Amino acid sequence: MRSTAGSTTPTGTMPRPEPQQPGRVRRFSTAERMVHRATGLLMLACLVSAACLYLAPLAQLVGRRHLLVTVHEWTGISLPLPYLLGLLSTEFRADLRRLNRFAVYDRQWLRAVRRRRTSFDARPAGKFNAGQKLYAGWLAGAVLVMAFTGLLMWFMGLLPLISRTSAIFVHDLLAWAIVIVVLGHMRKAFADPEARLGMRTGYVDRAWAERHHSRWLRGERAIGAAAAGRADTPHAGA
């Protein structure tokens, strides 16, 4: 991750405007919400089918092992698909750049978490806080490793130097890690109704954004003021 400040959408590419809501600020576009929703559903199907294959009581209860194997394989392979389709969206690409950049205030956020400082001033954040950036980066890497080891298990002999037993060991170990991390993510989401509402509708309360993502909100205000200034400036030669 590069230690630079976040950036907005590229010059000359303005996102499609959406109706504003009083007292609320637009946080996610429709494309971003669809990517998140599709990825979540695929991940849920992948984890549930894996549990039904891995845990004997569930395997006996559900049966249909061949069907579960097929569902697990194809949902796992399809996990990167929403991300790839999301790259067509300007807003989604802008958020990827934000997630990939670790700023000075992100280190301050991590120090505050480590020292259990809960005040909002002690935990400054842009559109995404440092924890969300680490979660997104870790999960992206984990999905790639899971897909790679899954393919090795699916197509035995794909890489003869790597045994199927080794692939299974890494796949199973990482699967448990993903379950723990995703449950932690869901716990955080359920503890913050406004964050869930933002992912569901695209808008969050302005006061909430000021408390949790003040640097992002200030940036949005600056962009809005600059856009308003350009609109008020008469065209040369008019």
C-alpha positions as CSV (number, residue, x, y, z in Angstrom):
1,M,0.0,0.0,0.0
2,R,1.2,3.5,-0.9
3,S,1.4,6.2,1.8
4,T,-0.4,8.8,-0.1
5,A,-3.6,10.6,0.4
6,G,-6.8,9.3,-1.3
7,S,-8.0,10.6,-4.6
8,T,-11.4,11.2,-6.1
9,T,-12.7,10.3,-9.5
10,P,-10.3,11.1,-12.4
11,T,-10.5,14.5,-14.0
12,G,-13.1,14.8,-16.7
13,T,-15.1,11.7,-15.5
14,M,-18.0,12.9,-13.4
15,P,-20.2,10.2,-11.8
16,R,-23.9,10.2,-12.7
17,P,-25.8,12.5,-10.3
18,E,-28.3,10.9,-8.0
19,P,-31.2,12.7,-6.1
20,Q,-29.9,14.2,-2.9
21,Q,-31.6,13.5,0.4
22,P,-31.9,16.2,3.1
23,G,-29.4,15.7,6.0
24,R,-27.8,12.8,4.2
25,V,-24.7,12.3,2.1
26,R,-24.2,9.9,-0.8
27,R,-21.6,7.2,0.2
28,F,-22.0,4.4,-2.3
29,S,-23.2,4.2,-5.9
30,T,-25.6,1.6,-7.1
31,A,-22.7,-0.3,-8.8
32,E,-20.7,-0.4,-5.5
33,R,-23.7,-1.7,-3.6
34,M,-24.4,-4.4,-6.2
35,V,-20.7,-5.6,-6.1
36,H,-20.9,-5.8,-2.3
37,R,-24.2,-7.6,-2.3
38,A,-23.2,-10.1,-5.0
39,T,-19.9,-10.8,-3.4
40,G,-21.6,-11.4,0.0
41,L,-24.2,-13.8,-1.5
42,L,-21.5,-15.8,-3.3
43,M,-19.3,-15.9,-0.1
44,L,-22.3,-17.1,1.9
45,A,-23.2,-19.8,-0.6
46,C,-19.5,-20.9,-0.7
47,L,-19.2,-21.0,3.1
48,V,-22.6,-22.8,3.7
49,S,-21.8,-25.4,1.0
50,A,-18.3,-25.9,2.5
51,A,-19.8,-26.4,6.0
52,C,-22.2,-29.0,4.6
53,L,-19.3,-30.9,3.0
54,Y,-16.9,-30.5,5.9
55,L,-19.0,-31.1,9.0
56,A,-20.4,-34.6,9.3
57,P,-23.7,-33.8,11.0
58,L,-24.6,-31.2,8.4
59,A,-23.4,-33.6,5.6
60,Q,-25.7,-36.3,6.9
61,L,-28.6,-33.9,7.3
62,V,-28.4,-32.3,3.9
63,G,-27.1,-35.2,1.7
64,R,-26.7,-34.5,-2.0
65,R,-23.0,-34.3,-1.8
66,H,-22.4,-34.1,-5.5
67,L,-24.7,-31.1,-5.8
68,L,-23.0,-29.4,-2.8
69,V,-19.6,-30.0,-4.4
70,T,-20.8,-28.4,-7.6
71,V,-22.3,-25.4,-5.8
72,H,-19.1,-24.9,-3.7
73,E,-16.8,-25.1,-6.7
74,W,-18.7,-22.7,-8.9
75,T,-19.4,-20.2,-6.2
76,G,-15.8,-20.2,-5.2
77,I,-14.6,-19.7,-8.8
78,S,-17.2,-16.9,-9.3
79,L,-16.2,-14.9,-6.3
80,P,-13.9,-12.5,-8.2
81,L,-16.6,-11.9,-10.9
82,P,-18.5,-9.1,-9.1
83,Y,-15.2,-7.3,-8.6
84,L,-14.2,-7.6,-12.2
85,L,-17.6,-6.3,-13.4
86,G,-17.3,-3.5,-10.8
87,L,-14.2,-2.2,-12.6
88,L,-16.6,-0.8,-15.2
89,S,-17.8,1.7,-12.6
90,T,-15.9,4.9,-12.1
91,E,-17.0,5.1,-8.4
92,F,-15.9,1.6,-7.7
93,R,-12.4,2.2,-9.2
94,A,-12.1,5.4,-7.1
95,D,-12.9,3.4,-4.0
96,L,-10.4,0.8,-4.9
97,R,-7.7,3.5,-5.0
98,R,-8.9,4.7,-1.6
99,L,-8.6,1.2,-0.1
100,N,-5.2,0.8,-1.6
101,R,-3.7,3.9,0.0
102,F,-2.6,4.1,3.6
103,A,-2.4,7.6,4.9
104,V,-0.8,9.1,8.0
105,Y,-4.1,9.3,9.8
106,D,-4.7,5.6,9.1
107,R,-1.7,4.8,11.3
108,Q,-3.2,7.2,13.9
109,W,-6.4,5.2,13.7
110,L,-4.6,1.9,14.3
111,R,-2.7,3.4,17.3
112,A,-5.9,4.6,18.8
113,V,-7.5,1.1,18.4
114,R,-4.4,-0.5,20.0
115,R,-4.6,1.9,22.9
116,R,-8.4,1.4,23.2
117,R,-9.0,5.1,22.6
118,T,-12.7,5.4,21.6
119,S,-13.1,9.2,20.9
120,F,-13.8,10.0,17.3
121,D,-11.1,12.7,17.2
122,A,-8.5,10.0,18.1
123,R,-9.7,7.8,15.2
124,P,-9.6,9.9,12.0
125,A,-10.7,8.3,8.8
126,G,-11.3,9.0,5.2
127,K,-14.1,7.2,3.3
128,F,-12.7,3.9,4.8
129,N,-10.9,3.6,8.1
130,A,-7.7,1.7,8.5
131,G,-9.5,-1.5,9.7
132,Q,-11.7,-1.6,6.6
133,K,-8.7,-1.2,4.4
134,L,-6.8,-4.0,6.1
135,Y,-10.0,-6.2,6.0
136,A,-10.5,-5.6,2.2
137,G,-6.8,-6.3,1.4
138,W,-6.7,-9.4,3.5
139,L,-9.9,-10.8,2.1
140,A,-8.9,-10.1,-1.5
141,G,-5.6,-12.0,-0.9
142,A,-7.4,-14.9,0.9
143,V,-9.9,-15.3,-1.9
144,L,-7.1,-15.6,-4.5
145,V,-5.3,-18.2,-2.4
146,M,-8.6,-20.1,-1.9
147,A,-9.3,-20.1,-5.6
148,F,-5.8,-21.3,-6.4
149,T,-5.8,-24.2,-3.9
150,G,-9.4,-25.0,-4.9
151,L,-8.3,-25.4,-8.5
152,L,-5.4,-27.6,-7.5
153,M,-7.9,-29.8,-5.6
154,W,-10.4,-29.7,-8.5
155,F,-7.9,-30.5,-11.2
156,M,-5.5,-33.0,-9.7
157,G,-2.1,-32.9,-11.4
158,L,-2.4,-29.2,-12.4
159,L,0.9,-28.6,-10.6
160,P,2.6,-31.9,-9.9
161,L,5.1,-30.3,-7.5
162,I,2.3,-29.3,-5.1
163,S,0.6,-32.3,-3.6
164,R,-3.2,-32.4,-3.2
165,T,-2.8,-32.9,0.6
166,S,-0.9,-29.7,0.9
167,A,-3.6,-27.8,-1.1
168,I,-6.3,-29.3,1.1
169,F,-4.4,-28.3,4.3
170,V,-4.0,-24.7,3.1
171,H,-7.5,-24.5,1.8
172,D,-9.1,-25.8,5.0
173,L,-6.9,-23.7,7.3
174,L,-7.6,-20.5,5.4
175,A,-11.3,-21.3,5.2
176,W,-11.5,-21.2,9.0
177,A,-9.7,-17.9,9.0
178,I,-12.1,-16.5,6.5
179,V,-15.1,-17.6,8.6
180,I,-13.7,-15.9,11.7
181,V,-12.8,-12.7,9.8
182,V,-16.2,-12.5,8.0
183,L,-18.1,-13.1,11.2
184,G,-16.1,-10.2,12.8
185,H,-17.0,-8.0,9.8
186,M,-20.7,-8.9,10.2
187,R,-20.6,-8.3,13.9
188,K,-19.2,-4.8,13.3
189,A,-21.9,-4.2,10.6
190,F,-24.7,-5.2,12.9
191,A,-23.4,-2.9,15.6
192,D,-23.7,0.1,13.3
193,P,-27.2,0.4,11.7
194,E,-26.2,3.6,9.8
195,A,-23.3,1.8,8.1
196,R,-25.7,-1.0,7.0
197,L,-28.2,1.6,5.8
198,G,-25.5,3.3,3.8
199,M,-24.7,0.0,2.0
200,R,-28.4,-0.7,1.5
201,T,-29.5,2.7,0.2
202,G,-26.2,4.5,-0.7
203,Y,-26.8,7.3,1.7
204,V,-25.7,7.9,5.3
205,D,-26.6,10.6,7.9
206,R,-24.3,13.6,7.6
207,A,-23.7,13.7,11.4
208,W,-22.7,10.0,11.3
209,A,-20.2,10.7,8.5
210,E,-18.8,13.7,10.4
211,R,-18.1,11.4,13.4
212,H,-16.8,8.3,11.7
213,H,-15.4,9.6,8.4
214,S,-14.7,13.3,8.9
215,R,-11.8,13.5,6.4
216,W,-13.9,12.0,3.6
217,L,-16.8,14.3,4.4
218,R,-14.5,17.4,4.3
219,G,-13.2,16.2,1.0
220,E,-16.7,15.8,-0.4
221,R,-17.6,19.3,0.8
222,A,-14.5,20.7,-0.9
223,I,-15.4,19.0,-4.2
224,G,-18.9,20.3,-4.0
225,A,-17.7,23.8,-3.3
226,A,-15.3,23.6,-6.3
227,A,-18.0,22.3,-8.6
228,A,-20.4,25.1,-7.5
229,G,-17.6,27.7,-8.1
230,R,-17.1,26.4,-11.6
231,A,-20.8,26.5,-12.3
232,D,-21.0,30.1,-11.1
233,T,-18.0,31.2,-13.2
234,P,-19.1,32.6,-16.6
235,H,-17.5,30.9,-19.6
236,A,-14.7,32.8,-21.3
237,G,-16.0,34.9,-24.2
238,A,-19.6,34.6,-23.1
